[in-house]
């Protein structure tokens, strides 16, 4: 079974020209780790919406295409004009990707930095779906823990990313146990309050 899944994002709103049209971008994602920085842009040529066999590789971190079309693909279209088109398109593609993925490209680095202050916690990559659902667990059930730490982590993440997260925590315990002291796992789920308000209206 593959460790990666492919996320497709529509690019048909990205301006091209009569020669090249941008169709979609394929972004490999590793479960629990989110998207990798290298993707492939699918395109069509000469006013035809039939997708070309080869895609254009793109570095999402740098926001640039890392390869271009072959000479035989250009026909009468100039390479200079193609490069200008690709540069303009790259800017728009990155905007679309960042909007779709939120902070997923760098959220794990942010989390790694935050968790340095909480050595008894571990990010659960196998069941997380960054950036929307982030799950954590206590490394050792005997570890001393504070429920306030959960909310501190959520606040730090919100301050670093600008995203809002709701908190849920739990664990196996008896009916008379204080969950605030015996919790063993928690999750942060991204929520857009604007969507919530519009749904309630």
C-alpha positions in Angstrom: 0.0 0.0 0.0 1.4 3.4 -1.0 2.4 5.8 1.8 1.3 8.7 -0.4 -2.0 10.0 -1.7 -2.4 12.5 -4.5 -4.4 15.7 -3.8 -5.7 17.3 -7.0 -6.4 21.1 -7.1 -8.2 22.7 -10.0 -6.2 25.4 -11.8 -8.5 26.3 -14.6 -8.8 29.9 -13.2 -5.1 30.4 -13.5 -4.5 32.7 -16.5 -2.7 31.1 -19.4 -3.0 32.0 -23.1 -4.0 30.6 -26.5 -0.9 28.3 -26.3 -1.0 26.8 -22.8 -3.9 26.2 -20.3 -3.3 25.1 -16.8 -5.7 22.3 -15.7 -4.8 21.0 -12.2 -1.9 20.4 -9.8 -1.1 17.1 -8.3 0.3 17.3 -4.8 1.6 14.1 -3.1 0.6 13.9 0.6 1.9 11.5 3.2 -0.7 10.5 5.7 -0.1 12.2 9.0 2.6 14.5 7.5 0.7 16.5 5.0 1.8 17.5 1.5 5.4 17.4 0.3 6.8 20.5 -1.4 7.2 19.1 -4.9 4.2 18.9 -7.1 3.2 18.4 -10.8 1.1 20.9 -12.8 -1.0 19.3 -15.6 -1.7 21.4 -18.7 -3.1 21.4 -22.2 -1.7 23.0 -25.3 -3.0 25.0 -28.4 -6.5 25.6 -27.2 -7.2 21.9 -26.6 -8.3 20.7 -23.1 -6.8 17.3 -23.6 -4.2 16.9 -20.8 -0.7 16.4 -22.0 1.1 13.3 -20.9 4.0 15.1 -19.2 3.3 17.6 -16.4 5.5 20.5 -15.3 7.3 19.9 -11.9 6.9 22.7 -9.4 8.7 23.5 -6.1 5.9 24.8 -3.8 8.4 26.0 -1.2 10.1 28.3 -3.7 7.0 28.9 -5.8 8.7 28.1 -9.1 8.5 25.6 -11.9 11.6 23.5 -11.9 11.4 22.5 -15.6 9.8 23.8 -18.7 8.5 22.5 -22.1 10.6 20.8 -24.6 11.5 22.6 -27.8 9.3 20.3 -29.9 6.2 21.2 -27.8 6.6 25.0 -28.4 6.0 25.0 -32.1 5.8 28.7 -33.2 5.4 29.9 -29.6 8.5 31.7 -28.3 10.3 30.4 -25.3 10.6 33.9 -23.9 6.8 34.3 -23.9 6.4 30.9 -22.4 8.8 31.7 -19.5 6.9 34.9 -18.8 3.6 32.9 -18.8 5.0 30.3 -16.4 6.3 33.0 -14.0 2.9 34.7 -13.9 1.1 31.4 -13.5 3.4 30.2 -10.7 2.4 33.2 -8.6 -1.3 32.4 -9.0 -0.8 28.7 -8.5 0.9 29.2 -5.2 -1.9 31.5 -4.0 -4.5 28.8 -4.9 -2.4 26.0 -3.3 -1.9 28.0 -0.1 -5.6 28.8 0.1 -6.5 25.1 -0.4 -4.0 23.7 2.0 -4.0 26.4 4.6 -0.8 26.1 6.6 -0.2 22.5 5.9 3.1 23.1 4.1 4.8 24.3 7.3 2.4 23.4 10.2 4.4 20.3 11.1 7.5 22.4 11.6 5.5 24.8 13.8 4.2 21.9 15.8 7.7 20.4 16.3 8.8 23.7 17.7 5.8 24.0 20.0 6.1 20.5 21.3 9.7 21.1 22.5 8.1 22.7 25.6 6.0 19.6 26.2 8.3 16.6 26.2 5.7 14.2 27.5 3.6 14.6 24.4 3.9 13.1 20.9 2.3 14.1 17.7 0.3 11.2 16.3 1.1 11.3 12.6 -0.7 8.0 11.8 -4.2 9.3 12.6 -3.8 13.1 11.9 -4.9 14.8 8.8 -3.0 18.1 8.7 -3.8 20.9 8.6 -7.5 20.1 9.5 -7.1 17.5 12.3 -4.1 17.2 14.5 -3.8 14.4 17.1 -1.5 14.0 20.1 -0.9 11.4 22.8 0.8 11.2 26.1 4.1 9.2 25.7 3.9 7.5 29.1 0.6 7.1 31.0 2.5 7.8 34.2 3.7 11.2 33.0 2.7 14.3 34.9 0.5 16.4 32.7 -1.6 19.6 32.8 -4.9 20.0 30.9 -3.9 23.7 30.5 -1.1 22.5 28.3 -3.6 21.4 25.7 -5.1 24.8 25.4 -1.7 26.5 25.5 -0.7 24.4 22.4 -3.9 25.4 20.6 -3.3 29.0 21.4 0.3 28.9 20.2 -0.8 27.2 17.0 -3.5 29.8 16.4 -1.0 32.6 17.0 1.5 31.0 14.6 -0.8 30.1 11.8 -3.8 32.4 12.1 -6.1 29.4 12.1 -8.7 28.6 14.8 -8.7 25.1 16.4 -11.2 23.5 18.7 -9.9 21.1 21.4 -11.1 17.7 22.4 -9.4 15.4 24.9 -10.0 12.1 26.6 -8.6 8.8 27.9 -9.5 5.6 29.6 -10.6 6.2 33.2 -13.1 5.2 35.8 -16.3 7.1 36.4 -14.9 8.8 39.5 -11.6 9.8 37.9 -10.8 13.5 37.1 -10.4 13.5 33.3 -8.3 16.8 33.6 -5.7 14.7 35.4 -5.8 11.4 33.6 -6.3 12.3 29.9 -4.0 10.5 27.6 -4.8 12.0 24.2 -6.2 15.1 22.6 -7.0 16.5 19.2 -7.1 19.9 17.5 -9.6 20.4 14.8 -9.5 23.4 12.5 -12.7 25.4 12.4 -13.7 28.4 10.3 -16.0 30.5 12.4 -17.1 32.4 9.3 -18.5 29.1 7.8 -20.1 28.3 11.1 -21.9 31.6 11.3 -23.1 31.3 7.7 -24.5 27.8 8.3 -26.4 29.1 11.4 -27.9 32.0 9.5 
